[in-house]
Amino acid sequence: MDLRRLEVFAKVAELGSFSRAAEALYLTQPTVSEHVRALEDELGVQLLDRLGRGATPTRAGQLLLGYARRILGLAREAQQALDQFQGRMSGELVIGGSTIPGEYVLPALIGTFKTKYPDISLSLLIGDSRQVGAWVEQGRAELAVVGARPASRALESRELMPDELVIVVPGGHPWASRKTVSLDELRREPMVMRERGSGSREAVEHVLEKAGVTLASFRIVGEMGSTQAVKQAVRAGVGVALISRRAVDDECRAGLVACVKVKDLEVARSFYLVTHRDRTRSPLAQAFLDFLESQPLDRPSKST
């Protein structure tokens, strides 16, 4: 099987669209269609169902997709190993990140790493913690940083860095001038939350559980699909929110919102570094892991 054809097929299957795959691979849509058609002819089986403007893998396509990811990963690993042998570091590394680390932590780390290895290409995929864990398990991302420890036994995780949850209120809110509020006061306020499945939501549920309360006892007035949407809802006066301090530091310093602590709530949490337990790491992935180890992130080194 031709590696280029496999790469094109995998991209169409992952993006669910011939046009989006063509854009991602810098090819024309007819060229992408021809690569897929040639692969189907070679294998004698239909790999994709063409549904209007979309494309969905058939059962045969789903079977091949797993192998394609492994084959393409090994090809990239081989090229990186040869580059490393010759004193160079090149290739592409795909990193996953849940919303908070993906938007507020990893970009700066990736920028620093890129200055050390200017010839490499890095892609950052952002989703909720469960989705990102699935990407690592499937091989779409070699490693990830998430806000909730993954449940899959195929994944290895360890605490990477600490975080803290704070109450965020609009600048004109009566709590804006206070340093702390009580848990009972918080329960009487309208609250905006992240959606189910996000690491941020799981972190909130965990700290409330440790305090002996559940979300059902709070006035939840809205659930948002991103932390940015939560912050905008707070600024618009929809409600208060319990979210990561890392996500609101800039807005707090600018006075757009105020950050308040809950005096009777344990608000510490962690971000987790996630890798596949059995999959061999590429030299570039190992270099990035070594780079993370060298950073002053103030995190423990326990593995699970």
C-alpha positions, 0 to 999 in steps of 0.5 A: 500500500502506498503511504501517501494514499493511506495518509489521504484516506486517514485524513478524510476519515478523521475530518469526515470531509474530502474538501477539509482533507484537501485543505489540510493536505494542501491538495485539490479535492479531485486529487484527494478523491483519486487517492482514495479511489485508487486505494479502494481499487487496490484493496478491492473494498469500499473504504468510505461512504460518500454522504453529501458533502461528508464522508464516513468510514465503512466497516472496512474503512474503520478496520483499515484506519487503525492500521493506517494510523499505526503505519503512518506513525511508524513511518514518521518515527523512522524518519525522526530516528534517522534525522536524530541519528544525523544530529537533526530533529525534524518531523511533526508532533501532534499534541492533545490538550483539554480546554484549559491546558490547551488554551492557556498552558501548552501554547507557551510551552510549545513556543519555547520548545519550537525555538529549540527545534525550529525545523519541527512542526507541532499540531495542538488538538483541543477538546474535552478531556475524554475526547483528548484521551481517546485521541491518544488511545487511537494514535491521533496524538502522541501525548496530551495534557488534560484536566481529568485523569483518563479512565482507560487502562491503555493510557498512562497518566501522571500529575504534571502541574497544579491548578486552582479553582476560583469563583469568577464574578462580574466586575460590578458584582457585590463579591468583587471587593471581597477575598472570600465567600462561603459555600452557602453563599455560593449555593444561593448564586446563579452559576454557569458551568462547563458541559458534562465530560469536560475536565473542568466540570469533573474538577468542580464536581470532585471538589464539591464532593469532597465538601459533601455537596453535589451540583444538584444543590446549586442554582445552575443556570447555564452550561457552556461548551468552552471556558471562553463562553463561561467567562463571557457569560459571567461578564454578561451577568448570567451567573458566577462560575468556578473555573481555573485561575489560569483561565482568568488571570489576565481578565482579573488583572485587567479588572474585567472580572474578579476572582474570589476564593471559597473559604470552606472549599478545597480548590486544588486540582491537577493537570495530567500528562497522558501517553499511551501505555504500550505505544512506542514514542517517537524521538520527537515525542520523547524530546518534548517529554524531556523538555516538559521534565526540565520546566519548573512546573512544580508538579509531582512525578507519580505515575498511574 
